[in-house]
Amino acid sequence: MRTYAKKTAKKLNPRLSARYVNNRAFWRLKPYIDKTYPPGQYIGLVDGKIVADASDFDTLHIKLKSIEQRIDHRMVVQAGVNYLKKAVDLLAGSEKWNKKIGIRAIHSVRG
Amino acid sequence: MEQKNRYKGDPLRSWITVVFEKADGTGKIAKQLIADTGGVAAIRITRSLLHRIEFEPADLQKTNFGLAEGSWVWVEIPELGFRKQMVAYGLDRVVAAAKASHPDFEGSVGLPFLREFEYGGDEKEFWLRYEQSTA
């Protein structure tokens, strides 16, 4: 699993690569985060490790900036929140896609 | 208090105006976003805009149109007294689809955003109402 993560991170640009490391770490740590911290607590990660937490966003933002100045090496998540790993976006459907799934447009209103 | 907007675009879309705070503290940016009542992300905008208003990175999301970068942003609707930090996602193809309907549109807001409000529409307009919590 770790080898796959490293290979995938290498393929991305450096900015996304740092984010990818934190994203992988977050999903690995999510059960621990949800068990350890109260729901809604803001958790700060830097380079794949939890380094700070706070009950409000601004406090954590200040703490994190003092720990790591490179923004792409930081990440903030909230304990107890169900993030979507994968999402399907219908709004961005191409004409071909829309035809395939049988819609011309979504949320349109006939005038 | 409410924000009311007449549907626009082709096809016609419901939309709202929101204000983002720039991360460098140099001001605010107002954008018109489609109100996508079936959207799974709070806010979808371009990556370039996201980088200007990003306070902290959030999660990455795999979508059917590529990797969406998440970032914590401050979003406001001043006339409703609404201000909150939320996770917005950068996904250029969603914005391209929104712009195809009307060039003023710079992205979309979905259910995680809209559930902060009471919202609705009739044959002409879409509206958003917000009751500030006193708790």
gemmi code that builds the backbone of each chain (N, CA, C; Angstrom):
import gemmi

chains = {
    "A": [
        ("MET", (0.842, -1.207, 0.000), (0.000, 0.000, 0.000), (0.876, 1.256, 0.000)),
        ("ARG", (1.919, 1.237, 0.826), (2.784, 2.401, 0.936), (3.550, 2.640, -0.381)),
        ("THR", (3.974, 1.528, -1.010), (4.705, 1.625, -2.276), (3.815, 2.245, -3.343)),
        ("TYR", (2.557, 1.827, -3.376), (1.607, 2.365, -4.335), (1.443, 3.877, -4.125)),
        ("ALA", (1.330, 4.257, -2.847), (1.163, 5.683, -2.529), (2.368, 6.482, -3.015)),
        ("LYS", (3.550, 5.947, -2.789), (4.755, 6.671, -3.210), (4.807, 6.806, -4.725)),
        ("LYS", (4.465, 5.708, -5.416), (4.487, 5.727, -6.892), (3.491, 6.757, -7.417)),
        ("THR", (2.290, 6.761, -6.829), (1.252, 7.674, -7.285), (1.659, 9.114, -7.012)),
        ("ALA", (2.222, 9.348, -5.832), (2.650, 10.699, -5.466), (3.719, 11.217, -6.429)),
        ("LYS", (4.591, 10.316, -6.884), (5.656, 10.720, -7.805), (5.101, 11.230, -9.126)),
        ("LYS", (3.975, 10.634, -9.556), (3.392, 10.994, -10.848), (2.792, 12.399, -10.812)),
        ("LEU", (2.403, 12.870, -9.632), (1.745, 14.165, -9.508), (2.777, 15.283, -9.441)),
        ("ASN", (2.320, 16.527, -9.701), (3.250, 17.634, -9.563), (3.596, 17.819, -8.088)),
        ("PRO", (4.703, 18.518, -7.774), (5.182, 18.581, -6.392), (4.136, 19.109, -5.409)),
        ("ARG", (3.334, 20.099, -5.863), (2.336, 20.675, -4.978), (1.269, 19.631, -4.614)),
        ("LEU", (0.780, 18.947, -5.657), (-0.241, 17.918, -5.424), (0.347, 16.718, -4.693)),
        ("SER", (1.620, 16.460, -4.944), (2.266, 15.327, -4.315), (2.265, 15.461, -2.792)),
        ("ALA", (2.571, 16.669, -2.294), (2.558, 16.910, -0.845), (1.146, 16.726, -0.295)),
        ("ARG", (0.172, 17.192, -1.058), (-1.219, 17.040, -0.610), (-1.643, 15.573, -0.592)),
        ("TYR", (-1.139, 14.852, -1.577), (-1.489, 13.442, -1.672), (-0.994, 12.679, -0.440)),
        ("VAL", (0.208, 13.021, 0.021), (0.782, 12.369, 1.210), (-0.137, 12.600, 2.408)),
        ("ASN", (-0.589, 13.835, 2.594), (-1.484, 14.144, 3.716), (-2.844, 13.470, 3.559)),
        ("ASN", (-3.331, 13.438, 2.317), (-4.636, 12.827, 2.073), (-4.620, 11.335, 2.405)),
        ("ARG", (-3.549, 10.657, 1.983), (-3.410, 9.228, 2.287), (-3.338, 9.012, 3.792)),
        ("ALA", (-2.539, 9.857, 4.451), (-2.375, 9.740, 5.902), (-3.714, 9.970, 6.605)),
        ("PHE", (-4.471, 10.946, 6.112), (-5.762, 11.245, 6.733), (-6.680, 10.026, 6.711)),
        ("TRP", (-6.784, 9.387, 5.560), (-7.695, 8.237, 5.468), (-7.199, 7.073, 6.322)),
        ("ARG", (-5.886, 6.956, 6.435), (-5.323, 5.907, 7.298), (-5.622, 6.217, 8.778)),
        ("LEU", (-5.539, 7.512, 9.116), (-5.701, 7.934, 10.518), (-7.155, 8.216, 10.907)),
        ("LYS", (-8.050, 8.221, 9.931), (-9.434, 8.649, 10.215), (-10.089, 7.891, 11.385)),
        ("PRO", (-9.970, 6.539, 11.449), (-10.597, 5.848, 12.603), (-10.018, 6.336, 13.937)),
        ("TYR", (-8.703, 6.557, 13.974), (-8.051, 7.057, 15.197), (-8.533, 8.476, 15.521)),
        ("ILE", (-8.617, 9.313, 14.511), (-9.060, 10.711, 14.709), (-10.476, 10.731, 15.277)),
        ("ASP", (-11.353, 9.945, 14.670), (-12.759, 9.954, 15.097), (-12.947, 9.371, 16.498)),
        ("LYS", (-12.038, 8.465, 16.887), (-12.129, 7.844, 18.212), (-11.512, 8.748, 19.287)),
        ("THR", (-10.499, 9.524, 18.897), (-9.699, 10.267, 19.878), (-10.207, 11.683, 20.135)),
        ("TYR", (-10.675, 12.341, 19.085), (-11.031, 13.765, 19.209), (-12.549, 13.946, 19.225)),
        ("PRO", (-13.019, 14.981, 19.911), (-14.478, 15.226, 19.908), (-14.970, 15.607, 18.520)),
        ("PRO", (-16.213, 15.266, 18.197), (-16.740, 15.600, 16.865), (-16.642, 17.103, 16.590)),
        ("GLY", (-16.197, 17.429, 15.416), (-16.090, 18.836, 15.025), (-14.736, 19.454, 15.323)),
        ("GLN", (-13.897, 18.752, 16.106), (-12.561, 19.286, 16.410), (-11.744, 19.404, 15.116)),
        ("TYR", (-11.036, 20.501, 14.968), (-10.190, 20.694, 13.777), (-8.820, 20.055, 14.023)),
        ("ILE", (-8.387, 19.229, 13.075), (-7.135, 18.488, 13.206), (-6.179, 18.952, 12.111)),
        ("GLY", (-4.947, 19.235, 12.490), (-3.945, 19.680, 11.517), (-2.908, 18.614, 11.250)),
        ("LEU", (-2.673, 18.345, 9.968), (-1.630, 17.385, 9.578), (-0.529, 18.133, 8.832)),
        ("VAL", (0.694, 17.697, 9.041), (1.821, 18.197, 8.263), (2.648, 16.990, 7.828)),
        ("ASP", (2.877, 16.884, 6.558), (3.650, 15.780, 5.986), (3.207, 14.407, 6.523)),
        ("GLY", (1.912, 14.209, 6.585), (1.364, 12.906, 6.941), (1.236, 12.636, 8.430)),
        ("LYS", (1.528, 13.638, 9.262), (1.426, 13.419, 10.721), (0.527, 14.457, 11.364)),
        ("ILE", (-0.207, 14.032, 12.393), (-1.035, 14.988, 13.152), (-0.095, 15.827, 14.014)),
        ("VAL", (-0.187, 17.135, 13.878), (0.728, 18.009, 14.631), (-0.005, 18.982, 15.555)),
        ("ALA", (-1.297, 19.187, 15.330), (-2.019, 20.149, 16.168), (-3.518, 19.912, 16.047)),
        ("ASP", (-4.254, 20.412, 17.039), (-5.712, 20.393, 16.946), (-6.259, 21.582, 17.716)),
        ("ALA", (-7.479, 21.956, 17.393), (-8.124, 23.094, 18.061), (-9.627, 22.985, 17.872)),
        ("SER", (-10.337, 23.650, 18.751), (-11.801, 23.585, 18.635), (-12.334, 24.583, 17.606)),
        ("ASP", (-11.493, 25.539, 17.194), (-11.942, 26.448, 16.122), (-10.888, 26.558, 15.029)),
        ("PHE", (-11.370, 26.884, 13.842), (-10.520, 26.871, 12.651), (-9.383, 27.896, 12.739)),
        ("ASP", (-9.703, 29.109, 13.163), (-8.693, 30.181, 13.180), (-7.506, 29.846, 14.081)),
        ("THR", (-7.788, 29.266, 15.243), (-6.706, 28.905, 16.182), (-5.783, 27.874, 15.536)),
        ("LEU", (-6.392, 26.878, 14.901), (-5.573, 25.841, 14.261), (-4.794, 26.419, 13.082)),
        ("HIS", (-5.414, 27.299, 12.338), (-4.762, 27.937, 11.186), (-3.476, 28.665, 11.636)),
        ("ILE", (-3.557, 29.389, 12.739), (-2.394, 30.117, 13.269), (-1.320, 29.134, 13.740)),
        ("LYS", (-1.758, 28.092, 14.453), (-0.802, 27.078, 14.942), (-0.060, 26.424, 13.777)),
        ("LEU", (-0.832, 26.037, 12.762), (-0.231, 25.312, 11.632), (0.765, 26.175, 10.867)),
        ("LYS", (0.409, 27.446, 10.701), (1.323, 28.350, 9.974), (2.653, 28.494, 10.710)),
        ("SER", (2.607, 28.428, 12.038), (3.847, 28.553, 12.808), (4.670, 27.264, 12.744)),
        ("ILE", (3.992, 26.140, 12.487), (4.701, 24.849, 12.411), (5.278, 24.625, 11.017)),
        ("GLU", (4.491, 24.915, 9.990), (4.914, 24.658, 8.598), (4.440, 25.812, 7.711)),
        ("GLN", (5.380, 26.489, 7.096), (4.997, 27.655, 6.289), (4.517, 27.285, 4.888)),
        ("ARG", (4.973, 26.128, 4.383), (4.549, 25.717, 3.032), (3.124, 25.166, 3.107)),
        ("ILE", (2.208, 25.917, 2.526), (0.787, 25.578, 2.667), (0.455, 24.182, 2.131)),
        ("ASP", (1.109, 23.772, 1.053), (0.766, 22.478, 0.455), (1.207, 21.291, 1.303)),
        ("HIS", (2.022, 21.548, 2.309), (2.438, 20.475, 3.215), (1.511, 20.357, 4.425)),
        ("ARG", (0.488, 21.233, 4.459), (-0.444, 21.214, 5.582), (-1.797, 20.672, 5.120)),
        ("MET", (-2.595, 20.250, 6.088), (-3.966, 19.809, 5.774), (-4.818, 19.952, 7.031)),
        ("VAL", (-6.046, 20.368, 6.864), (-6.977, 20.472, 7.994), (-8.208, 19.621, 7.703)),
        ("VAL", (-8.579, 18.817, 8.697), (-9.815, 18.031, 8.599), (-10.574, 18.188, 9.907)),
        ("GLN", (-11.827, 17.769, 9.897), (-12.625, 17.819, 11.122), (-12.943, 16.402, 11.582)),
        ("ALA", (-12.769, 16.164, 12.876), (-13.082, 14.848, 13.442), (-14.581, 14.587, 13.316)),
        ("GLY", (-14.909, 13.348, 13.004), (-16.312, 12.943, 12.963), (-17.059, 13.325, 11.697)),
        ("VAL", (-16.378, 13.977, 10.788), (-17.043, 14.379, 9.543), (-16.801, 13.305, 8.485)),
        ("ASN", (-17.856, 12.935, 7.778), (-17.710, 11.935, 6.721), (-17.365, 12.608, 5.405)),
        ("TYR", (-16.105, 12.549, 5.047), (-15.673, 13.117, 3.763), (-15.917, 12.094, 2.662)),
        ("LEU", (-16.137, 12.576, 1.457), (-16.341, 11.680, 0.323), (-15.007, 11.412, -0.360)),
        ("LYS", (-14.658, 10.129, -0.442), (-13.427, 9.786, -1.153), (-13.640, 9.930, -2.656)),
        ("LYS", (-14.836, 9.502, -3.080), (-15.179, 9.550, -4.503), (-16.523, 10.235, -4.670)),
        ("ALA", (-16.648, 11.014, -5.714), (-17.920, 11.706, -5.940), (-18.247, 11.699, -7.427)),
        ("VAL", (-19.515, 11.631, -7.732), (-19.960, 11.726, -9.127), (-20.606, 13.092, -9.313)),
        ("ASP", (-20.123, 13.823, -10.276), (-20.637, 15.160, -10.530), (-21.402, 15.181, -11.833)),
        ("LEU", (-22.711, 15.350, -11.747), (-23.526, 15.325, -12.966), (-23.505, 16.661, -13.695)),
        ("LEU", (-23.266, 17.731, -12.968), (-23.271, 19.056, -13.590), (-22.232, 19.160, -14.702)),
        ("ALA", (-21.116, 18.458, -14.520), (-20.027, 18.562, -15.484), (-20.172, 17.590, -16.644)),
        ("GLY", (-21.306, 16.966, -16.769), (-21.478, 15.983, -17.815), (-21.276, 16.533, -19.217)),
        ("SER", (-20.484, 15.835, -20.024), (-20.319, 16.247, -21.405), (-21.592, 15.883, -22.154)),
        ("GLU", (-21.759, 16.396, -23.357), (-22.936, 16.064, -24.156), (-23.064, 14.551, -24.317)),
        ("LYS", (-21.890, 13.915, -24.574), (-21.877, 12.470, -24.791), (-22.326, 11.752, -23.519)),
        ("TRP", (-21.770, 12.220, -22.388), (-22.110, 11.628, -21.091), (-23.591, 11.828, -20.791)),
        ("ASN", (-24.052, 13.064, -21.002), (-25.450, 13.368, -20.710), (-26.398, 12.522, -21.554)),
        ("LYS", (-26.031, 12.338, -22.842), (-26.857, 11.518, -23.729), (-26.894, 10.083, -23.224)),
        ("LYS", (-25.708, 9.621, -22.796), (-25.584, 8.240, -22.347), (-26.475, 7.981, -21.137)),
        ("ILE", (-26.508, 8.942, -20.214), (-27.325, 8.725, -19.022), (-28.733, 9.300, -19.173)),
        ("GLY", (-29.027, 9.816, -20.384), (-30.399, 10.173, -20.706), (-30.874, 11.522, -20.218)),
        ("ILE", (-29.956, 12.472, -20.028), (-30.406, 13.809, -19.647), (-29.798, 14.842, -20.588)),
        ("ARG", (-30.531, 15.943, -20.792), (-29.964, 17.037, -21.583), (-29.237, 18.004, -20.647)),
        ("ALA", (-29.873, 18.280, -19.528), (-29.249, 19.117, -18.507), (-29.968, 18.843, -17.202)),
        ("ILE", (-29.265, 19.054, -16.095), (-29.956, 18.855, -14.824), (-30.301, 20.192, -14.211)),
        ("HIS", (-31.352, 20.198, -13.425), (-31.801, 21.403, -12.720), (-32.095, 22.557, -13.683)),
        ("SER", (-32.527, 22.240, -14.848), (-32.916, 23.314, -15.759), (-34.405, 23.617, -15.534)),
        ("VAL", (-34.790, 24.805, -15.883), (-36.182, 25.213, -15.719), (-36.690, 25.715, -17.058)),
        ("ARG", (-37.802, 25.179, -17.491), (-38.343, 25.631, -18.772), (-39.016, 26.968, -18.596)),
        ("GLY", (-38.618, 27.946, -19.407), (-39.189, 29.293, -19.259), (-40.472, 29.454, -20.032)),
    ],
    "B": [
        ("MET", (-34.530, 37.890, 5.846), (-33.775, 38.422, 4.711), (-33.509, 37.312, 3.703)),
        ("GLU", (-33.474, 37.682, 2.462), (-33.258, 36.650, 1.450), (-32.494, 37.202, 0.247)),
        ("GLN", (-31.903, 36.278, -0.496), (-31.301, 36.629, -1.783), (-32.163, 35.965, -2.850)),
        ("LYS", (-32.633, 36.770, -3.791), (-33.520, 36.254, -4.839), (-32.858, 36.504, -6.183)),
        ("ASN", (-32.815, 35.500, -7.029), (-32.221, 35.682, -8.359), (-33.091, 35.037, -9.426)),
        ("ARG", (-33.297, 35.768, -10.491), (-34.052, 35.255, -11.630), (-33.198, 34.210, -12.352)),
        ("TYR", (-33.773, 33.099, -12.716), (-33.022, 32.058, -13.429), (-32.368, 32.655, -14.671)),
        ("LYS", (-31.182, 32.172, -14.989), (-30.556, 32.626, -16.236), (-29.691, 31.530, -16.830)),
        ("GLY", (-29.330, 31.730, -18.097), (-28.504, 30.761, -18.809), (-29.321, 29.943, -19.778)),
        ("ASP", (-28.611, 29.112, -20.512), (-29.249, 28.203, -21.457), (-28.579, 26.837, -21.343)),
        ("PRO", (-29.233, 25.880, -20.684), (-30.565, 25.953, -20.082), (-30.590, 26.862, -18.852)),
        ("LEU", (-31.798, 27.318, -18.497), (-31.940, 28.196, -17.349), (-31.469, 27.501, -16.067)),
        ("ARG", (-30.765, 28.259, -15.235), (-30.220, 27.697, -13.996), (-30.588, 28.560, -12.800)),
        ("SER", (-30.727, 27.905, -11.662), (-30.852, 28.646, -10.411), (-29.436, 28.992, -9.962)),
        ("TRP", (-29.273, 30.178, -9.387), (-27.923, 30.605, -9.022), (-27.961, 31.570, -7.841)),
        ("ILE", (-26.792, 31.721, -7.216), (-26.672, 32.663, -6.097), (-25.354, 33.424, -6.229)),
        ("THR", (-25.251, 34.537, -5.512), (-23.980, 35.260, -5.451), (-23.377, 35.051, -4.071)),
        ("VAL", (-22.126, 34.636, -4.040), (-21.416, 34.485, -2.764), (-20.130, 35.307, -2.823)),
        ("VAL", (-19.603, 35.605, -1.646), (-18.366, 36.405, -1.555), (-17.306, 35.572, -0.849)),
        ("PHE", (-16.121, 35.510, -1.464), (-15.004, 34.788, -0.855), (-13.973, 35.782, -0.341)),
        ("GLU", (-13.355, 35.412, 0.775), (-12.287, 36.254, 1.326), (-10.963, 35.803, 0.717)),
        ("LYS", (-10.167, 36.760, 0.207), (-8.865, 36.383, -0.355), (-7.923, 35.983, 0.781)),
        ("ALA", (-7.137, 34.945, 0.538), (-6.271, 34.420, 1.598), (-5.135, 35.376, 1.951)),
        ("ASP", (-4.773, 36.268, 1.012), (-3.665, 37.189, 1.303), (-4.155, 38.461, 2.004)),
        ("GLY", (-5.419, 38.486, 2.344), (-5.958, 39.610, 3.108), (-6.170, 40.877, 2.308)),
        ("THR", (-6.145, 40.769, 0.975), (-6.260, 41.974, 0.143), (-7.696, 42.300, -0.272)),
        ("GLY", (-8.644, 41.591, 0.259), (-10.025, 41.936, -0.085), (-10.900, 40.726, -0.296)),
        ("LYS", (-11.979, 40.944, -1.018), (-12.967, 39.896, -1.223), (-13.321, 39.769, -2.704)),
        ("ILE", (-13.838, 38.608, -3.082), (-14.218, 38.356, -4.475), (-15.654, 37.835, -4.493)),
        ("ALA", (-16.508, 38.493, -5.268), (-17.898, 38.034, -5.401), (-18.015, 37.163, -6.650)),
        ("LYS", (-18.715, 36.042, -6.537), (-18.888, 35.131, -7.672), (-20.333, 34.644, -7.756)),
        ("GLN", (-20.771, 34.440, -8.984), (-22.086, 33.846, -9.208), (-21.915, 32.344, -9.411)),
        ("LEU", (-22.600, 31.559, -8.597), (-22.467, 30.109, -8.657), (-23.833, 29.460, -8.857)),
        ("ILE", (-23.861, 28.432, -9.689), (-25.109, 27.684, -9.902), (-25.507, 26.989, -8.608)),
        ("ALA", (-26.770, 27.056, -8.254), (-27.282, 26.323, -7.094), (-27.664, 24.924, -7.567)),
        ("ASP", (-26.762, 23.984, -7.366), (-26.958, 22.611, -7.821), (-27.522, 21.811, -6.646)),
        ("THR", (-28.837, 21.710, -6.589), (-29.489, 21.114, -5.412), (-29.221, 19.611, -5.278)),
        ("GLY", (-28.561, 19.029, -6.283), (-28.167, 17.626, -6.165), (-26.667, 17.459, -6.041)),
        ("GLY", (-25.953, 18.562, -5.913), (-24.481, 18.516, -5.872), (-23.967, 17.974, -4.546)),
        ("VAL", (-22.934, 17.140, -4.616), (-22.418, 16.517, -3.389), (-21.350, 17.354, -2.701)),
        ("ALA", (-20.798, 18.334, -3.411), (-19.752, 19.181, -2.810), (-20.349, 20.529, -2.427)),
        ("ALA", (-19.866, 21.092, -1.304), (-20.384, 22.392, -0.861), (-20.181, 23.440, -1.948)),
        ("ILE", (-18.947, 23.514, -2.448), (-18.615, 24.533, -3.446), (-17.646, 23.938, -4.461)),
        ("ARG", (-17.928, 24.166, -5.735), (-16.993, 23.768, -6.795), (-16.637, 25.017, -7.598)),
        ("ILE", (-15.347, 25.292, -7.686), (-14.863, 26.465, -8.431), (-13.603, 26.065, -9.195)),
        ("THR", (-12.998, 27.016, -9.911), (-11.763, 26.666, -10.624), (-10.605, 26.544, -9.631)),
        ("ARG", (-9.589, 25.810, -10.040), (-8.404, 25.662, -9.188), (-7.713, 27.000, -8.977)),
        ("SER", (-7.687, 27.820, -10.027), (-6.971, 29.102, -9.894), (-7.660, 30.000, -8.866)),
        ("LEU", (-8.980, 30.026, -8.878), (-9.690, 30.813, -7.868), (-9.473, 30.208, -6.484)),
        ("LEU", (-9.528, 28.886, -6.430), (-9.353, 28.198, -5.144), (-8.016, 28.579, -4.498)),
        ("HIS", (-6.974, 28.664, -5.296), (-5.651, 28.968, -4.736), (-5.573, 30.398, -4.193)),
        ("ARG", (-6.413, 31.283, -4.731), (-6.409, 32.675, -4.246), (-7.157, 32.825, -2.921)),
        ("ILE", (-8.050, 31.895, -2.642), (-8.897, 32.059, -1.444), (-8.653, 30.946, -0.421)),
        ("GLU", (-7.601, 30.168, -0.647), (-7.337, 29.005, 0.205), (-6.643, 29.406, 1.510)),
        ("PHE", (-7.262, 29.060, 2.643), (-6.633, 29.306, 3.941), (-5.860, 28.078, 4.408)),
        ("GLU", (-6.409, 26.904, 4.187), (-5.712, 25.652, 4.487), (-6.167, 24.597, 3.488)),
        ("PRO", (-5.276, 23.682, 3.109), (-5.712, 22.571, 2.257), (-6.638, 21.621, 3.018)),
        ("ALA", (-7.541, 21.009, 2.295), (-8.420, 19.972, 2.871), (-8.177, 18.673, 2.100)),
        ("ASP", (-9.176, 17.819, 2.039), (-8.997, 16.502, 1.407), (-8.994, 16.594, -0.118)),
        ("LEU", (-8.575, 15.505, -0.730), (-8.670, 15.363, -2.191), (-9.852, 14.434, -2.484)),
        ("GLN", (-10.548, 14.725, -3.567), (-11.720, 13.926, -3.908), (-11.587, 13.415, -5.338)),
        ("LYS", (-11.745, 12.102, -5.499), (-11.750, 11.555, -6.856), (-13.147, 11.742, -7.418)),
        ("THR", (-13.246, 12.312, -8.602), (-14.567, 12.478, -9.208), (-14.550, 11.868, -10.603)),
        ("ASN", (-15.725, 11.798, -11.205), (-15.805, 11.264, -12.572), (-15.162, 12.225, -13.573)),
        ("PHE", (-14.762, 13.410, -13.118), (-14.086, 14.355, -14.014), (-12.722, 14.764, -13.498)),
        ("GLY", (-12.073, 13.859, -12.788), (-10.710, 14.092, -12.339), (-10.617, 14.378, -10.847)),
        ("LEU", (-9.386, 14.637, -10.433), (-9.102, 14.857, -9.020), (-9.520, 16.271, -8.618)),
        ("ALA", (-10.317, 16.367, -7.557), (-10.745, 17.675, -7.060), (-9.964, 17.988, -5.797)),
        ("GLU", (-9.295, 19.136, -5.803), (-8.541, 19.567, -4.621), (-9.479, 20.285, -3.668)),
        ("GLY", (-9.400, 19.936, -2.402), (-10.217, 20.619, -1.405), (-9.421, 21.672, -0.658)),
        ("SER", (-10.072, 22.764, -0.316), (-9.422, 23.820, 0.467), (-10.439, 24.471, 1.395)),
        ("TRP", (-9.960, 24.885, 2.561), (-10.807, 25.632, 3.491), (-10.853, 27.083, 3.048)),
        ("VAL", (-12.048, 27.590, 2.871), (-12.219, 28.981, 2.428), (-13.240, 29.667, 3.346)),
        ("TRP", (-13.181, 30.979, 3.382), (-14.211, 31.756, 4.082), (-15.211, 32.230, 3.056)),
        ("VAL", (-16.464, 31.903, 3.283), (-17.505, 32.292, 2.330), (-18.562, 33.131, 3.048)),
        ("GLU", (-19.030, 34.164, 2.361), (-19.998, 35.088, 2.961), (-21.151, 35.365, 2.004)),
        ("ILE", (-22.295, 35.629, 2.583), (-23.391, 36.267, 1.841), (-23.801, 37.444, 2.717)),
        ("PRO", (-23.185, 38.596, 2.482), (-23.321, 39.714, 3.425), (-24.761, 40.124, 3.714)),
        ("GLU", (-25.593, 40.174, 2.673), (-26.962, 40.654, 2.902), (-27.790, 39.704, 3.774)),
        ("LEU", (-27.321, 38.450, 3.919), (-28.025, 37.490, 4.767), (-27.350, 37.343, 6.130)),
        ("GLY", (-26.226, 38.009, 6.315), (-25.486, 37.893, 7.576), (-24.817, 36.543, 7.719)),
        ("PHE", (-24.534, 35.888, 6.585), (-23.916, 34.556, 6.608), (-22.411, 34.654, 6.389)),
        ("ARG", (-21.640, 34.016, 7.264), (-20.187, 33.926, 7.091), (-19.726, 32.622, 7.745)),
        ("LYS", (-19.028, 31.803, 6.982), (-18.603, 30.516, 7.510), (-17.385, 30.000, 6.750)),
        ("GLN", (-16.540, 29.225, 7.435), (-15.454, 28.561, 6.708), (-15.958, 27.199, 6.258)),
        ("MET", (-15.647, 26.874, 5.012), (-16.148, 25.637, 4.407), (-15.076, 25.038, 3.516)),
        ("VAL", (-15.280, 23.787, 3.121), (-14.354, 23.173, 2.166), (-14.913, 23.375, 0.755)),
        ("ALA", (-14.127, 24.049, -0.071), (-14.465, 24.211, -1.492), (-13.530, 23.312, -2.300)),
        ("TYR", (-13.998, 22.847, -3.448), (-13.190, 21.953, -4.279), (-12.913, 22.592, -5.636)),
        ("GLY", (-11.692, 22.436, -6.081), (-11.289, 22.966, -7.385), (-11.454, 21.906, -8.456)),
        ("LEU", (-12.359, 22.162, -9.392), (-12.603, 21.199, -10.474), (-12.994, 22.001, -11.712)),
        ("ASP", (-12.021, 22.212, -12.576), (-12.223, 23.128, -13.709), (-13.332, 22.691, -14.654)),
        ("ARG", (-13.528, 21.396, -14.788), (-14.536, 20.931, -15.761), (-15.963, 21.243, -15.327)),
        ("VAL", (-16.162, 21.313, -14.015), (-17.493, 21.698, -13.530), (-17.754, 23.155, -13.887)),
        ("VAL", (-16.725, 23.966, -13.734), (-16.871, 25.388, -14.049), (-17.111, 25.572, -15.545)),
        ("ALA", (-16.417, 24.785, -16.350), (-16.615, 24.860, -17.801), (-18.068, 24.530, -18.151)),
        ("ALA", (-18.616, 23.535, -17.477), (-20.023, 23.159, -17.726), (-20.960, 24.274, -17.284)),
        ("ALA", (-20.630, 24.900, -16.150), (-21.468, 26.007, -15.653), (-21.414, 27.180, -16.623)),
        ("LYS", (-20.217, 27.484, -17.111), (-20.031, 28.607, -18.046), (-20.716, 28.355, -19.384)),
        ("ALA", (-20.837, 27.080, -19.737), (-21.525, 26.748, -20.989), (-22.982, 27.167, -20.915)),
        ("SER", (-23.526, 27.219, -19.700), (-24.903, 27.657, -19.533), (-24.980, 29.185, -19.543)),
        ("HIS", (-24.044, 29.829, -18.853), (-23.982, 31.300, -18.852), (-22.572, 31.727, -18.451)),
        ("PRO", (-21.956, 32.656, -19.189), (-20.563, 33.022, -18.886), (-20.347, 33.654, -17.511)),
        ("ASP", (-21.407, 34.137, -16.881), (-21.257, 34.726, -15.537), (-20.989, 33.677, -14.465)),
        ("PHE", (-21.377, 32.439, -14.738), (-21.252, 31.405, -13.711), (-19.804, 30.963, -13.547)),
        ("GLU", (-19.383, 30.904, -12.292), (-17.980, 30.568, -11.993), (-17.860, 29.286, -11.190)),
        ("GLY", (-18.921, 28.479, -11.202), (-18.887, 27.228, -10.463), (-20.259, 26.892, -9.931)),
        ("SER", (-20.269, 26.095, -8.864), (-21.567, 25.678, -8.318), (-21.496, 25.502, -6.803)),
        ("VAL", (-22.651, 25.608, -6.175), (-22.764, 25.214, -4.768), (-23.707, 24.017, -4.724)),
        ("GLY", (-23.410, 23.083, -3.826), (-24.226, 21.874, -3.723), (-24.925, 21.786, -2.375)),
        ("LEU", (-25.445, 20.610, -2.092), (-26.252, 20.406, -0.879), (-25.547, 20.748, 0.433)),
        ("PRO", (-24.263, 20.363, 0.614), (-23.622, 20.711, 1.891), (-23.605, 22.218, 2.155)),
        ("PHE", (-23.628, 23.010, 1.109), (-23.721, 24.468, 1.266), (-25.176, 24.881, 1.462)),
        ("LEU", (-26.045, 24.398, 0.598), (-27.438, 24.845, 0.606), (-28.192, 24.450, 1.879)),
        ("ARG", (-27.732, 23.377, 2.546), (-28.455, 22.955, 3.752), (-28.259, 23.934, 4.919)),
        ("GLU", (-27.353, 24.880, 4.770), (-27.189, 25.950, 5.770), (-28.366, 26.929, 5.707)),
        ("PHE", (-29.157, 26.849, 4.655), (-30.188, 27.848, 4.371), (-31.542, 27.186, 4.183)),
        ("GLU", (-32.529, 28.050, 4.081), (-33.815, 27.613, 3.550), (-33.785, 28.080, 2.098)),
        ("TYR", (-34.088, 27.209, 1.166), (-34.031, 27.632, -0.232), (-35.233, 27.095, -1.006)),
        ("GLY", (-35.523, 27.774, -2.092), (-36.645, 27.332, -2.904), (-36.725, 28.133, -4.186)),
        ("GLY", (-37.749, 27.857, -4.960), (-37.893, 28.572, -6.216), (-39.293, 28.471, -6.754)),
        ("ASP", (-39.632, 29.378, -7.660), (-40.902, 29.277, -8.378), (-40.579, 29.269, -9.870)),
        ("GLU", (-41.527, 29.633, -10.686), (-41.279, 29.551, -12.141), (-40.305, 30.617, -12.640)),
        ("LYS", (-40.011, 31.625, -11.801), (-39.148, 32.721, -12.246), (-37.833, 32.848, -11.483)),
        ("GLU", (-37.882, 32.588, -10.179), (-36.742, 32.923, -9.339), (-36.353, 31.799, -8.380)),
        ("PHE", (-35.107, 31.868, -7.966), (-34.591, 30.987, -6.908), (-34.259, 31.872, -5.725)),
        ("TRP", (-34.578, 31.422, -4.502), (-34.269, 32.250, -3.336), (-33.562, 31.445, -2.249)),
        ("LEU", (-32.866, 32.222, -1.445), (-32.080, 31.675, -0.356), (-32.408, 32.502, 0.874)),
        ("ARG", (-32.750, 31.832, 1.976), (-33.030, 32.563, 3.217), (-32.149, 31.991, 4.318)),
        ("TYR", (-31.758, 32.854, 5.216), (-30.848, 32.418, 6.287), (-31.296, 32.989, 7.613)),
        ("GLU", (-31.392, 32.101, 8.587), (-31.730, 32.566, 9.930), (-30.502, 32.378, 10.792)),
        ("GLN", (-29.949, 33.483, 11.276), (-28.734, 33.411, 12.086), (-29.020, 32.714, 13.402)),
        ("SER", (-28.134, 31.771, 13.758), (-28.292, 31.059, 15.024), (-27.940, 31.995, 16.173)),
        ("THR", (-28.772, 31.946, 17.216), (-28.487, 32.795, 18.379), (-27.753, 32.012, 19.455)),
        ("ALA", (-27.557, 30.709, 19.196), (-26.884, 29.850, 20.193), (-25.408, 30.231, 20.329)),
    ],
}
model = gemmi.Model(1)
for chain_id, residues in chains.items():
    chain = gemmi.Chain(chain_id)
    for i, (resn, *xyz) in enumerate(residues, 1):
        res = gemmi.Residue()
        res.name, res.seqid = resn, gemmi.SeqId(i, " ")
        for name, pos in zip(("N", "CA", "C"), xyz):
            atom = gemmi.Atom()
            atom.name, atom.element = name, gemmi.Element(name[0])
            atom.pos, atom.b_iso = gemmi.Position(*pos), 0.0
            res.add_atom(atom)
        chain.add_residue(res)
    model.add_chain(chain)
structure = gemmi.Structure()
structure.add_model(model)
structure.setup_entities()
